[in-house]
Amino acid sequence: MTRGRVASITGAILLAGMVFAWNAVRQEREFRRLIAAGDAALTRDQTYEAIEAFSGALALKRDSMLAHLKRGDSYRRRGELAAALRDLREAAALDPTATRALELLGDVNVAMGRYERAIEIYRRYLAIDDRAPQILSGDAGMHRFLWDVHYQPIPGGGGSPTDTSPPPSTSTRGDPAAATASRTWSVT
């Protein structure tokens, strides 16, 4: 091979590498812009806009746990629980140590009335996060927490339970730690 051919092949490889790097940087910038736009839409309670932005981010990075998590949370806020469940499951699968994904996944299961599944998910959360509210540790604490969350009247009316079964023998009602846990877990 002549020096000219080696130089032109090397130049072509360098040019292709620069184009590839520029495209990757541009794509990352657009991904971050879409995530920021979705976050901004959520602060204005514009869940549809947020879902669109997070979907755009997912089109750029299909394996982004963050985009799945944020879109799943947006669907949850809209009340589209099946779509939320799909995205939150994917987020939890992409990063099994992400406690926020597990927390929201548990919340969606509670909202769907899937309490046993919610308990399994919250257990995974507790196994990962040693700073989680201790009121939730153990089966009895978890069942009391879920009972209180499910049967607590909704402020502003409505929300009376359809099941008239008695509460567990040890209730967390009136317990400041349980109130803190409820706020921490965002399950109301």
N, C-alpha and C positions, 0 to 999 in steps of 0.2 A: 504494500500500500504506500501511496505517496503521502508526503506531509500535508498536502492540500486536502486530501480526502479525510485524513485523521482530524485535521483542524475543523473541516466542515461537519463531520459527524459529532465531534465534541461540542461544537457550537450549537448544533441542532438539539443535542441532549440537554445542554444548559438552557436553551430557550424553552424547550418543553418543560423542564423543571421549574423555570420561573413562571410560566403560564399556569402550571398546576398549583404552585404555591400561592400565586395571586388569586386564583379562583377559590382556593381553600380559605384564604383570609377573608375574601369578599363574602363567601357563604357563612362563615362564622359571624361576621359583622351583622349580616341580615338575620341570622338566627337570634342573636342577642337583641336586635332591634324589635323583632316580633315578640320575644318574651317580655321585653319592657313595655311594649304596646299592650299586650294582654294584661300585664300587672296593672297598668294605668287604667284600663277598661274596668277591671275588677274593683278598683278603688272608687269608681263612679257607679258601681253596680250595673255595669253594662256587660252582662254575662255572655250575651250572643257575640258581641265584638271580641270579648276575651277568648271565646271558643274558636272563633275564626283566626285570631292571631296565633294561638297555640297550635292550631291545626296547620297553619303555614309553617311554624317552626318545626313541626313533626314532618312536614314534607321535605324539609332540608336535612333533618337528622332523625331518621326513623327510630333509632335506638336511644333516644334521649329520655332518661328517666324523668328529668325535670319537666319537660314539655308534657309527658303523659300525666304526671302528678298534677300539674297546674290545670290542664284541660279536664282531668277527672274531677278536681275540686270545683271547677266552673260548672260542669254538668251537675254535680251534687247541689250546688247553690241554686241551679235552675229547677231542681226537682226531677231531673232526668236520671233516675237512679241506675237504670240498666246500662246507660252509656258511661256513667261515672264508674260503675263497677268494672266495666271492661278496661277503662284507662288506668284505674287504680291498681287493678290486678297486674297489668303490664308494668306499671311503675314499680310495684313490689317485686315482680319477677326480675326486672332489670337491675335492681339494687335491693337485695334481701335485707340489708341492714338499715334501710331508710325507714326510720320510725314514723315520720309524718305520713308516708304512704300507707303504712299499716294502720295508723290511727284513723285516717279517713276511710280506709277500706272497712274497718270495723264499724265506723259510724254509718256508712251506707248500708251495711248488713243489718244494723239495728233498725234503721229507717225502713228497711224492706221486711222487717219482722223475722229475719233469719238469725235468731239469737244464739243458737248453738255455734253457728259459723262465726258470728261476731266474737264469741268467747274464745274460739280457737285463734282468731286473728289477734285479739287483745293479749292472749297468752304469748304469742310470738313477739308482740311489742314489748311486753314486760320482760321477756327473756333477753332482749337487746338493750333496753334502757333501764339501767339500775337506778335512775333518778325518778322513775315513774311513781305516781301516787301509790303509797303502800296500801291505801284503802282497797285497792283493786287486787291485791295479791291473794292467791288461793281461790278455790272454787266458790266458797261461801261469799267472800267479798265481791267476786265478779258477778255472781248471781244477784246479790243484793243491789249492786250498782245498776245492773241492767234492769232490774225490776223497778227501781226508783226512776230511772230515765224513761222507761216505757210508760209507767202509770202515773207519773207526775202530771198534774193538770197543766195545760199550756197557759202561760200568763195572757190575760186579755180574753179569756173565754174559751169554750170548747175543750177538747182534749180529755173528756172524762173517759175512763177505761171501759171497754165493752166486756172485759173479763172481770167478773166479780170475785175471783179467787182472793183469799186473804193474803196480805203481805207476808214476806218471810218473817220468822220470829225475831230476827235482829235487823231492824231497818236502819238505813243511814239518813233518814229524814231528820232535819234539824241538826245534823252533825256538820260542823264547819269544814271538816276534812272532806266530807262527801261533796259539799257545795264547791269546794276548791277543785276536787276531781272532776266534777261536772263541767266547770268552766275550763279546766285544763284540757279535757277531752273533747270539748265543743260538741257534746252530744246532748241536745235538748230538743 
